[in-house]
Amino acid sequence: MSKLTLYGIWLSGPTYKAGLALSLMGQPFAYKHVDLRAGAHKQPDYLAINRFGQVPALVDGDLKLCQSGSILLYLADKFGKMGGKTPEEKARVREWLFWESDRLAPNVYRPRAIKRGFMKADDNVYNLYTGLANDALKVLDAALANSSFLVGNEPTVADVAAYGDVAYAEEGAIDLDPYAHVKAWMSRVEKLPGFKKYEDVLPKQDAA
Ligand SMILES: N[C@@H](CCC(=O)N[C@@H](CS)C(=O)NCC(=O)O)C(=O)O
């Protein structure tokens, strides 16, 4: 079986989602550091791997994959894990993935990027994003009020994707205290075998 290679940068939330899914599925992977500050993601050799010029990318033999949500679905399918069991569960997983990439990810990642100095924006812009993040967190909290995980009773890649958003809320100064169900669910995710924090799952440099 070909070895999977993940391309990314350790500070990247979408790269974390792919690395976390691999870790939870017990799959080893090689890692290529993409130096965003040096513009490596816009160079022809990287664009040949990910036409969008973003991280992450995942290479599996001749297959070059991008977009973290799509990568998560690919991994779930390839390894037969965390993808939902029935056609309905699989559809619900996809629904959560499309929703989080629209409503949750950008509105958590951008305040984080502003607070960490990766992105410049005035307070109005920051407040716009955090307002939308809180709207999304309310939806997530309500969904988790009566359910251990987002789809069914077992963790799926929908949980991986949403966890890979809310894990950065604190760095964006978004308070999770009003969301007790989200916090309890985060603790459940953090107890899963193979769980690692982003600093631990993604190497800082290339790794075999
Ligand atoms: N929707 C994409 C978002 C990927 C993304 O925004 N990656 C950032 C790093 S966290 C990036 O590559 N930024 C550089 C750029 O967009 O030019 C995914 O989930 O994979």
The ligand as a Gaussian input file, in Angstrom:
#p B3LYP/6-31G(d) Opt

LIG

0 1
 N      -11.297000      25.186000       2.479000
 C       -9.888000      24.878000       2.570000
 C       -9.200000      26.028000       3.297000
 C       -7.707000      25.869000       3.237000
 C       -7.004000      27.130000       3.721000
 O       -7.601000      28.196000       3.895000
 N       -5.696000      26.990000       3.961000
 C       -4.909000      28.135000       4.316000
 C       -3.969000      27.830000       5.468000
 S       -4.838000      27.499000       6.959000
 C       -4.051000      28.513000       3.140000
 O       -3.537000      27.668000       2.440000
 N       -3.893000      29.825000       2.936000
 C       -3.117000      30.345000       1.872000
 C       -3.950000      30.842000       0.730000
 O       -5.181000      30.639000       0.742000
 O       -3.375000      31.445000      -0.148000
 C       -9.701000      23.561000       3.330000
 O      -10.493000      23.253000       4.214000
 O       -8.762000      22.815000       2.975000

